[in-house]
Amino acid sequence: MDVKAAALVFFLVLVGATPSCKVAESQTLPKIRLGNVPWQGWSSLDVALEKGFFAEEGVDVEIVQFGVGGDPKFIEAIANGELDGGFYIQGALLNNALEKGQPITYLGETDWSYGGDQIVVRPPLQSSIDAIQSKQRTVGAYSLTSTSLLLLDLYFRDKSRHSWSFSVADVSVKERLAQDLVTSFKSGEDPVSLNFDPVVQDQVVAGGEVVATSATYPGIISEGLMVNSDVYKRTNKDLYSAVLRGWIRGMEYMYGRDHKLNALNLARADEVIEIMQRRTFLADGTSKEAIMSYLGNIRIFNRARIEAANFDEREDVKLIDYPTKGVQPLRSHLRELSDFIRAQNPAAVEQSSKVTIDLGPLRRALDDLKGR
């Protein structure tokens, strides 16, 4: 070894570095772009980003923000392949697949809205129902995708909750932005409205009565990771496993491994809420108390619930069977929504022609995390 080489080795040892460490530090992680909206259901993403979990799992996650609620630009960005994927309402992308022919691949169900989506009626209730049945007034909804319409349909048909029974197809449903729903509700144009926390609270303050929520029919607003099928075919599947590992670690940092009711880990609650204020709600002034309330309206799955929802291969469990059959499996959920879409729109194609379920990355993520 010559004098210069010996001096270099001595210097590296002196500073506690090695040539291999230097190379590793300079490597650029593969990037993946995921869509998101400012809503508490995807707070695991924000925590995982803040704590560096995605980077530790070997992927550089870029979050592309869209507008709150049923932002059609977000749905289209996933459906047409502008993004590498996104966590969103599963039924929203199913509509695009069956009605617009945009192929979608489902990589796993991760959470539910559990009270965050709410049906609000202007009192007196019977007068409002009469008005929409006669089509003198419309039903307002933040989205016309299958999940939103099925939630309305289940409520309208549910004689255990009221004396009437009719289909959502029997009324006129008008899609509006969340804040516009507040205006149309107050004016009486939409005496029945489907909106979500926190915007829906403005309708409640205006005198509206909440008659049903996504917790009334558990699993109706089911959410997870989805990607355009053509994008998925050409993307390294290990990147999606890394994303799902980061998501699970973010969830467990918030709640602990065996949580059941999304009660924040008390030792980390203040930190998590501060992250959500800054990242999830984009520093818009959302208070700690409001965030605690919003978190009560979601169910982010622990590992056991992820297993139960995704790897049960049944396709015949209906949402209404939840009390007796437990979690509706992902395959059953997509089948029920698919049948509902085709009943509403006979021109829609059959599910199998445009929809793929690939749980390989999720299985690898769970296996990789065993023992951690």
C-alpha positions, -999 to 999 in steps of 0.1 A, spaced: 0 0 0 15 34 -10 17 64 14 -14 81 -1 -36 50 2 -25 44 37 -32 80 47 -67 77 32 -75 46 52 -62 62 83 -84 92 77 -115 71 72 -109 52 104 -102 84 123 -136 99 113 -155 67 118 -164 62 82 -158 36 56 -158 38 18 -189 15 17 -208 37 41 -201 67 20 -215 50 -11 -246 38 8 -253 74 21 -251 88 -14 -275 63 -30 -308 77 -42 -339 58 -31 -364 48 -58 -393 72 -58 -430 65 -58 -457 92 -61 -489 87 -42 -520 109 -42 -536 120 -9 -562 144 4 -563 162 38 -583 137 58 -577 119 91 -580 84 75 -547 87 58 -528 101 88 -506 69 89 -490 83 57 -481 115 73 -467 99 105 -446 74 84 -432 103 63 -424 124 94 -407 95 112 -387 84 81 -403 50 80 -407 49 42 -370 58 37 -360 31 62 -380 6 42 -362 16 10 -386 39 -9 -388 77 -14 -425 85 -11 -438 118 -26 -473 128 -16 -493 147 -42 -520 166 -25 -555 170 -39 -587 188 -26 -606 175 3 -635 151 -3 -645 134 -35 -620 154 -56 -625 140 -92 -590 151 -102 -576 127 -75 -597 98 -87 -587 104 -123 -550 108 -114 -549 73 -100 -572 58 -126 -554 71 -157 -519 65 -144 -507 100 -136 -497 87 -102 -480 55 -90 -511 49 -68 -530 63 -39 -549 55 -7 -586 62 -13 -621 50 -13 -621 17 -31 -655 21 -47 -645 53 -64 -619 36 -85 -642 7 -92 -666 30 -110 -638 42 -132 -628 7 -141 -663 -6 -149 -678 25 -165 -648 41 -181 -626 11 -188 -597 23 -167 -581 -9 -153 -573 -8 -116 -553 -31 -93 -562 -33 -57 -532 -39 -33 -551 -41 0 -578 -27 22 -563 -6 51 -591 13 68 -627 24 70 -646 56 75 -665 48 106 -689 77 112 -669 103 92 -695 101 63 -729 112 74 -764 115 60 -781 146 72 -818 155 68 -836 189 73 -864 186 99 -892 177 97 -878 145 84 -909 131 67 -914 164 47 -878 162 34 -882 125 24 -915 134 6 -897 162 -12 -870 139 -26 -894 111 -34 -915 134 -55 -883 148 -70 -893 184 -61 -859 185 -43 -826 167 -48 -803 146 -26 -769 162 -23 -738 141 -22 -700 148 -22 -696 119 -46 -717 98 -70 -694 68 -68 -707 34 -59 -698 36 -22 -717 69 -16 -748 58 -36 -748 24 -19 -747 41 15 -777 62 6 -795 32 -9 -790 11 23 -804 39 44 -834 46 21 -843 8 21 -837 2 58 -871 -3 73 -855 -11 107 -848 27 109 -879 42 94 -913 33 78 -905 39 41 -884 18 17 -872 29 -17 -841 28 -39 -816 56 -45 -825 51 -82 -859 65 -73 -846 100 -64 -824 126 -80 -789 128 -65 -768 158 -73 -730 158 -69 -715 189 -52 -683 199 -35 -684 194 2 -687 231 11 -713 236 -16 -734 210 1 -736 232 31 -751 260 10 -776 238 -9 -786 221 24 -792 255 42 -813 268 12 -835 237 12 -824 227 -23 -809 195 -9 -830 186 22 -811 153 23 -774 154 21 -744 130 23 -713 149 35 -683 142 57 -665 154 88 -656 181 94 -676 200 68 -708 182 77 -708 199 111 -719 232 95 -751 215 84 -757 201 119 -752 235 133 -777 248 108 -803 224 123 -797 193 103 -803 159 119 -778 131 113 -799 100 105 -771 75 95 -734 74 90 -707 51 76 -707 34 111 -744 25 107 -733 1 79 -697 -8 89 -673 -12 60 -694 7 35 -667 34 30 -638 10 27 -604 24 17 -570 11 6 -541 13 -18 -549 12 -55 -529 18 -87 -537 19 -125 -530 -17 -137 -508 -6 -166 -486 15 -142 -485 -15 -118 -473 -39 -145 -442 -18 -152 -434 -8 -116 -411 -28 -92 -436 -45 -69 -411 -43 -40 -418 -5 -39 -454 -12 -30 -444 -36 -3 -421 -9 11 -450 16 10 -473 -9 29 -446 -16 55 -442 21 60 -480 25 63 -482 -3 89 -454 12 109 -470 46 108 -503 31 121 -485 13 149 -465 43 159 -499 61 163 -519 33 180 -497 4 190 -497 -31 173 -528 -46 189 -551 -16 190 -588 -21 183 -605 13 186 -579 37 172 -570 51 207 -538 70 203 -507 58 222 -508 83 251 -470 86 251 -471 98 215 -505 115 213 -493 151 214 -466 144 188 -490 126 165 -516 153 167 -489 180 160 -479 160 129 -515 158 118 -521 195 123 -490 203 102 -491 175 75 -526 160 74 -546 192 77 -519 214 61 -516 238 90 -551 251 85 -557 257 122 -575 224 130 -575 221 168 -563 192 189 -599 186 201 -612 185 166 -585 160 155 -594 137 185 -630 138 174 -622 131 138 -600 101 147 -630 86 164 -647 85 130 -622 61 114 -609 26 118 -573 21 107 -567 -16 106 -542 -34 129 -523 -63 115 -549 -89 125 -577 -68 108 -556 -64 77 -552 -102 75 -589 -108 81 -601 -82 55 -577 -90 27 -569 -128 28 -604 -141 32 -614 -153 -3 -651 -153 1 -671 -131 -23 -706 -136 -9 -705 -117 24 -729 -87 23 -723 -55 42 -756 -60 59 -743 -93 73 -715 -76 93 -731 -83 128 -731 -121 121 -702 -126 97 -677 -100 109 -655 -80 86 -666 -80 50 -636 -94 30 -621 -72 3 -633 -96 -25 -669 -96 -11 -668 -58 -9 -657 -53 -45 -682 -79 -57 -711 -62 -39 -701 -28 -52 -696 -42 -87 -731 -58 -87 -745 -25 -75 -728 -5 -102 -740 -28 -129 -776 -27 -116 -774 11 -117 -757 12 -151 -763 -18 -174 -735 -5 -198 -709 -11 -171 -685 -40 -179 -681 -71 -157 -656 -67 -129 -631 -94 -139 -624 -76 -172 -609 -45 -157 -602 -52 -120 -572 -71 -105 -565 -79 -69 -528 -85 -61 -521 -91 -24 -486 -103 -30 -470 -70 -19 -492 -68 12 -483 -104 21 -446 -97 17 -449 -65 38 -466 -84 67 -440 -112 65 -411 -88 64 -425 -71 96 -428 -103 116 -407 -101 146 -402 -63 144 
